[in-house]
Amino acid sequence: MRIVVGMKWVPGTTSVRIDPKTGTLIREGVPSIVNPHDMPAVELSLQLKDKYKGEVIAISMAPPPALKGLEYLIGMGVDRGILVSDRAFAGADTLATSYVIAKTIEKINREIGKVDLVVFGQETIDSSTAHIGAQTASWLNWPYIYYVHDAKFVDSKFVVERVLEDAVEEWEVELPAIIATHMKALKPRPVRLINKIRYKVEKPIMTWTNAELKLDPRCIGLKGSPTIVSKTVNVPEVPRKKIVYTPKSGEDAAKWIIETLMKDDKASKVLMKYLSMEGEVQ
């Protein structure tokens, strides 16, 4: 199998800052990390490689410092990395980003070899849109399955298991396909010294700019992004009473929550309105 796994280089904080003029993310002064929700995607890709052989290629559309993130994934066991980086890609929303990623996958298909599977994480900690997997699949016209917990071949058919709120489902998926892992699906393996040595010796990371991809400037970056951030508002931290209650049972917990809410005038009005609505539905 040839597997492509996506990685986003994100600010190492959930308190992101937005430029009020451009509506884009401010990265200066904020240390970046590999998006934590991409790690299960990397682990699943490596597990599939361990079982069925082949190679795993990590890609990231990001500024040059994201090379550190790709280096980390090489240390985990990823075979090679491709940094897609160009000032022309800056300020892209998910539509423009997924377009560049789809074109990168097509270039891998042409120049490196046929891609069987693309794996993304569920979402990112800096935006939480969860759009990229579905949008990339749309550009490529490939099948897409989200919230994936496991994947394997059964009787030569590729089967994925996904976890929903109220069910666990199994799907047969025709390859090539794109899947997105559940954010808590798998525990990522540690970096190994032998892989870090291979990174230093083989230099398995390439950088592709728009000179290589040759994409229309009107379809990438800010120009290719229909999403407009018209306004940002800083929401102050909500004060909390930090009350801790240890219930004896589920019934006891529910009773305590209702009694506590009823002591607050605003909360009690909302609760009573909700309960009356529930009565009407019943």
C-alpha positions in Angstrom: 0.0 0.0 0.0 1.0 3.6 -0.6 -0.6 5.7 2.2 -0.6 9.5 2.4 -1.2 11.0 5.8 -2.0 14.6 6.4 -0.4 16.7 9.2 -1.1 20.2 10.2 1.5 22.4 12.0 -0.6 24.2 14.6 0.0 26.7 17.4 0.7 24.8 20.6 -2.2 26.5 22.4 -6.0 26.5 22.2 -5.9 30.3 22.7 -5.2 31.3 19.1 -5.0 34.9 18.0 -6.5 36.3 14.9 -5.3 39.2 12.9 -8.2 41.7 13.0 -7.3 43.1 9.5 -6.8 39.9 7.5 -8.8 37.5 9.6 -6.0 35.0 9.5 -4.1 33.2 12.2 -1.2 34.9 14.0 1.7 32.5 14.3 4.4 34.8 15.4 5.5 34.3 19.0 3.5 31.1 19.4 5.5 27.8 19.5 3.9 25.3 17.1 3.4 21.5 17.3 2.0 18.6 15.3 -1.7 18.8 15.5 -2.5 16.2 18.3 -5.6 14.9 16.5 -3.4 14.0 13.5 -1.4 11.5 15.6 -4.0 8.7 15.5 -4.0 9.1 11.7 -0.3 8.7 11.6 -0.5 5.7 13.9 -3.2 4.0 11.9 -1.2 4.6 8.7 1.9 3.0 10.3 -0.1 0.0 11.5 -1.4 -0.6 8.0 2.1 -0.4 6.7 3.3 -2.9 9.3 0.6 -5.4 8.3 0.5 -5.0 4.5 3.9 -3.5 3.7 4.3 -0.4 1.4 5.1 3.1 2.4 3.7 6.1 4.3 4.1 9.6 3.0 3.3 12.5 5.3 2.2 15.8 3.7 1.7 19.2 5.2 0.7 22.5 3.7 2.5 24.9 6.0 5.3 27.5 6.5 8.9 26.2 6.5 9.1 25.6 10.3 6.7 22.7 9.8 9.7 20.7 8.6 10.2 20.0 12.3 6.8 18.3 12.5 7.5 16.2 9.4 10.8 15.3 11.0 9.0 14.0 14.1 6.7 11.8 11.9 9.8 10.4 10.1 11.1 9.6 13.6 7.9 7.6 14.3 8.4 5.5 11.1 6.9 7.5 8.2 9.0 6.8 5.1 9.1 10.3 3.6 7.6 13.7 3.9 6.5 16.5 1.6 6.2 20.1 2.8 3.8 22.1 0.6 5.0 25.6 1.2 4.6 28.9 -0.7 3.6 32.4 0.2 0.9 32.0 -2.4 -0.8 29.5 -0.2 -0.9 31.8 2.9 -4.3 32.7 4.4 -6.2 29.8 2.8 -9.5 28.6 4.2 -10.4 25.0 4.2 -11.6 25.0 0.5 -8.4 26.5 -0.8 -6.3 24.3 1.5 -8.1 21.1 0.4 -7.7 22.1 -3.2 -3.9 22.3 -2.8 -3.8 19.1 -0.8 -5.8 17.3 -3.5 -3.5 18.6 -6.2 -0.5 17.4 -4.1 -2.0 13.9 -3.9 -2.5 13.9 -7.7 1.2 14.9 -8.2 2.2 12.1 -5.9 0.1 9.7 -8.0 1.8 10.8 -11.2 5.4 11.2 -10.0 5.9 8.8 -7.0 3.3 6.1 -7.5 -0.3 5.2 -7.1 -1.8 6.4 -3.8 -4.2 3.7 -2.3 -5.3 5.6 0.8 -5.2 9.0 2.4 -5.6 9.4 6.1 -6.5 12.6 8.0 -7.1 13.4 11.6 -10.6 14.2 12.8 -9.9 18.0 13.1 -7.4 20.5 14.3 -7.0 22.3 17.6 -6.7 25.7 16.0 -9.9 25.7 14.0 -11.9 22.4 14.6 -13.7 22.6 11.2 -13.2 18.9 10.4 -13.6 19.9 6.7 -10.3 18.9 5.1 -10.9 15.1 4.7 -14.4 15.6 3.1 -13.3 18.5 0.9 -10.2 16.7 -0.4 -12.3 13.6 -1.1 -14.7 15.9 -3.0 -11.9 17.4 -5.2 -10.6 13.9 -6.0 -14.0 12.2 -6.2 -12.9 9.5 -3.8 -15.0 7.7 -1.2 -14.7 9.2 2.3 -15.4 7.8 5.8 -14.9 9.7 9.0 -14.5 8.8 12.8 -12.5 5.7 11.8 -11.2 3.6 14.7 -9.6 0.7 12.8 -9.0 -0.5 9.2 -8.0 -3.8 7.7 -8.3 -6.1 4.7 -10.9 -8.9 4.9 -11.1 -11.3 2.0 -9.2 -8.8 -0.2 -11.8 -6.1 0.7 -10.8 -3.0 2.6 -13.0 -2.7 5.7 -13.0 0.3 8.1 -14.6 0.5 11.6 -15.9 3.8 12.7 -17.3 4.8 16.1 -20.3 7.1 16.4 -22.1 8.3 19.4 -24.6 5.5 19.5 -23.1 2.8 17.3 -20.0 1.1 15.9 -20.2 0.6 12.1 -18.2 -1.4 9.6 -17.9 -0.2 6.0 -16.4 -1.8 2.9 -14.6 0.9 1.1 -13.4 0.8 -2.5 -9.8 2.1 -2.9 -8.4 4.6 -3.5 -10.2 6.3 -0.6 -9.9 8.9 2.1 -10.6 8.3 5.8 -10.4 10.5 8.9 -9.6 8.9 12.3 -11.5 9.5 15.5 -9.4 11.8 17.7 -9.0 9.2 20.4 -8.8 6.1 18.2 -5.2 5.1 18.7 -2.2 5.9 20.9 0.7 7.0 18.8 4.0 5.1 18.9 7.1 6.9 20.2 9.9 8.2 18.0 12.7 5.7 17.5 16.4 6.6 17.3 17.0 4.5 14.2 14.4 6.5 12.4 15.9 9.8 13.4 19.3 8.6 12.2 17.7 7.7 8.9 16.2 11.1 8.6 19.6 12.7 9.1 21.3 10.4 6.6 18.7 10.1 3.8 17.0 13.5 4.0 13.5 12.0 3.1 11.6 15.3 3.1 10.9 17.3 -0.1 9.5 20.8 -0.4 7.0 21.6 -3.1 6.1 25.2 -3.9 3.6 26.4 -6.4 6.4 26.4 -9.0 6.1 22.6 -8.8 2.3 22.4 -8.4 1.6 25.1 -11.0 -1.8 26.0 -9.5 -3.9 29.0 -10.6 -3.3 31.8 -8.1 -7.0 32.6 -8.2 -7.7 29.2 -6.6 -5.2 29.3 -3.7 -4.4 31.3 -0.7 -6.6 34.3 0.2 -7.7 34.8 -3.4 -9.1 31.2 -3.5 -10.8 31.4 -0.2 -14.5 32.3 -0.2 -14.6 32.3 3.6 -14.4 35.8 5.0 -13.8 36.6 8.7 -15.7 39.8 9.0 -15.3 40.2 12.7 -13.6 38.6 15.7 -14.6 39.0 19.4 -12.5 38.1 22.4 -14.7 36.2 24.8 -13.6 36.5 28.4 -13.2 33.4 30.5 -16.4 32.4 32.2 -16.1 32.5 36.0 -16.7 29.1 37.6 -17.6 28.2 41.2 -15.5 25.0 41.0 -17.9 23.0 43.0 -17.0 19.3 43.2 -19.7 16.7 44.1 -19.2 13.0 44.2 -22.5 11.2 43.6 -23.4 7.8 45.0 -25.2 6.8 41.8 -26.5 8.2 38.5 -29.8 9.0 40.0 -28.1 10.9 42.9 -26.0 12.8 40.3 -29.1 13.9 38.3 -30.9 14.9 41.5 -28.0 17.0 42.7 -27.6 18.8 39.3 -31.3 19.7 39.1 -31.4 20.9 42.7 -28.2 23.0 42.2 -29.6 24.5 38.9 -32.9 25.4 40.6 -31.0 27.5 43.2 -29.9 29.8 40.4 -32.7 32.1 39.0 -31.4 32.2 35.4 -30.6 28.5 35.3 -33.9 27.5 36.9 -35.9 29.4 34.2 -34.0 27.7 31.4 -34.4 24.3 33.1 -38.2 24.8 33.7 -38.6 25.9 30.0 -36.8 22.8 28.8 -38.8 20.5 31.1 -42.1 22.0 29.8 -41.0 21.5 26.3 -40.1 17.9 27.0 -43.6 17.5 28.5 -45.2 18.8 25.3 -43.1 16.4 23.2 -44.2 13.4 25.4 
